[in-house]
Amino acid sequence: MDMPSYFGILARYNAWANLRLYDAVARLPAVEFERPRAAFFGSIRGVLNHMMVVDELFLARLNGTTPPDRPLNAQPWSHFNDLRNARAGLDQRILGTITALPLSRFAEPLTYSTTRGDRFSDQLALFLGHWFNHQTHHRGQAHDMLTQTEVAPPPLDFLIFQRIHGLSEAATG
């Protein structure tokens, strides 16, 4: 499989997993969405906002544009419905950007500045791998926080996504 196809699948998986997670979080009372928890970014709202802030930052790096000037722990979306709508829109922008990348870009360096102003260059494929891994890492934290509520967290496994979307070959015996 070529890199554009592989990262296109990861972008589709990312949108699918976020949708499933947000569908579960939508069933929470607001107090559970905001409840302080012993976790990164302190609440389900906090970790979901962090994922958005970082995704906006990484998308801007990929596109060579100026990202919003926000700290990584900012919570610009305080209401769940606003956050959910922003997430759906951002996932579509990520998917569109990733699937439009030509094969030649994947071996090229992506040069960017960190939030502290340090300059780095990473091979684009490695940058994208980190980006999707970051999403999975924090989705896992939100998933864990859901286990502390009355709402059952949904399965988010990549293999389930593959099977649902016909990306796995059936076992032959």
C-alpha positions in Angstrom: 0.0 0.0 0.0 1.3 3.4 -0.9 1.7 6.2 1.7 -1.2 8.4 0.4 -3.6 5.5 0.7 -2.3 4.4 4.1 -2.5 7.9 5.6 -5.9 8.4 3.9 -7.1 5.3 5.8 -5.7 6.7 9.0 -7.5 10.0 8.5 -10.8 8.2 7.8 -10.2 6.0 10.9 -9.5 9.2 12.9 -12.8 10.7 11.9 -14.7 7.5 12.5 -13.2 7.0 16.0 -13.9 10.6 16.9 -17.5 10.3 15.8 -18.0 7.2 17.9 -16.4 8.8 20.9 -18.4 12.0 20.6 -21.6 10.0 20.1 -20.9 8.3 23.5 -19.9 11.6 25.2 -23.1 13.2 23.9 -25.1 10.9 26.2 -23.3 12.3 29.3 -24.9 14.9 31.5 -23.0 18.2 31.3 -21.7 17.7 34.8 -20.0 14.5 33.8 -18.5 16.1 30.7 -16.9 18.8 32.9 -16.3 16.8 36.0 -12.7 17.1 37.2 -10.8 13.8 36.9 -7.3 12.6 37.7 -6.2 12.6 34.0 -4.4 14.7 31.5 -6.2 18.0 31.0 -8.4 17.3 34.0 -11.8 16.3 32.4 -13.4 14.8 29.3 -14.0 18.4 28.1 -10.3 19.2 28.7 -8.9 16.3 26.8 -11.3 16.7 23.9 -10.4 20.4 23.7 -6.6 19.5 23.8 -7.1 17.2 20.8 -8.8 19.9 18.8 -6.1 22.5 19.7 -3.3 20.2 18.7 -5.1 19.1 15.5 -5.6 22.7 14.5 -1.9 23.3 15.2 -0.7 20.2 13.2 -3.0 21.0 10.3 -1.6 24.5 10.1 2.0 23.1 10.2 1.1 20.7 7.4 -0.5 23.5 5.3 2.3 26.0 6.1 -0.2 28.4 7.6 -0.3 30.3 11.0 -2.0 28.2 13.7 -4.4 29.8 16.2 -2.3 31.3 19.1 -3.5 29.0 21.9 -1.7 27.1 24.7 -2.0 23.3 24.4 -4.3 23.2 27.5 -6.7 25.9 26.2 -10.4 25.0 26.3 -11.9 27.3 23.6 -15.0 25.1 23.3 -16.8 25.1 26.6 -20.1 23.7 25.3 -20.2 20.1 24.1 -22.3 20.9 21.0 -19.9 23.6 19.8 -16.9 21.2 20.4 -18.7 18.4 18.5 -19.5 20.6 15.5 -15.9 21.9 15.4 -14.5 18.4 15.7 -16.6 17.1 12.8 -15.5 20.1 10.6 -11.9 19.7 11.5 -11.9 16.0 10.8 -13.2 16.7 7.3 -10.5 19.3 6.8 -7.9 16.8 8.0 -9.2 14.1 5.7 -9.4 16.4 2.7 -5.8 17.7 3.3 -4.3 14.2 3.8 -6.0 12.6 0.8 -4.9 15.5 -1.4 -1.2 15.1 -0.6 0.9 13.8 -3.6 3.1 10.8 -3.1 6.2 13.0 -3.4 5.4 15.0 -0.3 5.7 12.0 2.0 9.5 11.7 1.8 10.0 15.5 2.0 10.8 17.2 5.3 8.1 19.3 7.0 9.8 22.2 8.7 7.8 24.0 11.5 8.2 25.8 14.8 7.0 24.4 18.1 4.9 26.3 20.5 8.1 27.4 22.2 9.6 28.7 19.0 12.1 25.8 18.4 12.5 24.9 14.7 12.3 21.3 13.6 12.2 19.3 10.3 10.6 15.9 10.2 9.9 13.6 7.3 6.3 14.2 6.5 5.4 10.5 6.9 6.9 10.5 10.4 5.1 13.7 11.3 1.8 12.3 10.1 2.4 9.0 12.0 3.0 11.0 15.2 -0.2 13.1 14.6 -2.4 10.1 14.3 -0.7 8.4 17.2 -1.3 11.5 19.3 -5.0 11.3 18.5 -5.2 7.7 19.5 -3.3 8.4 22.7 -5.7 11.1 23.9 -8.9 9.3 22.6 -7.8 6.4 24.9 -7.7 8.8 27.8 -11.2 10.1 27.0 -12.3 6.5 26.5 -10.9 5.6 30.0 -12.7 8.6 31.5 -16.0 7.4 30.0 -15.5 4.1 32.0 -15.9 6.3 35.1 -19.4 7.3 34.0 -22.7 5.5 33.3 -22.0 5.7 29.6 -20.2 2.7 28.1 -17.3 3.7 25.9 -17.6 2.4 22.4 -15.1 0.1 20.7 -12.6 2.2 18.8 -10.1 -0.5 17.6 -8.6 0.1 14.2 -9.3 -3.5 13.2 -13.0 -3.0 13.8 -12.9 0.1 11.6 -11.1 -2.0 8.9 -13.7 -4.7 9.0 -16.6 -2.4 9.0 -15.2 -0.5 6.0 -14.1 -3.6 4.0 -10.4 -3.0 4.4 -9.5 -6.4 5.9 -9.2 -9.5 3.8 -11.4 -12.3 5.0 -9.4 -15.2 6.4 -9.3 -18.2 4.1 -9.1 -21.7 5.4 
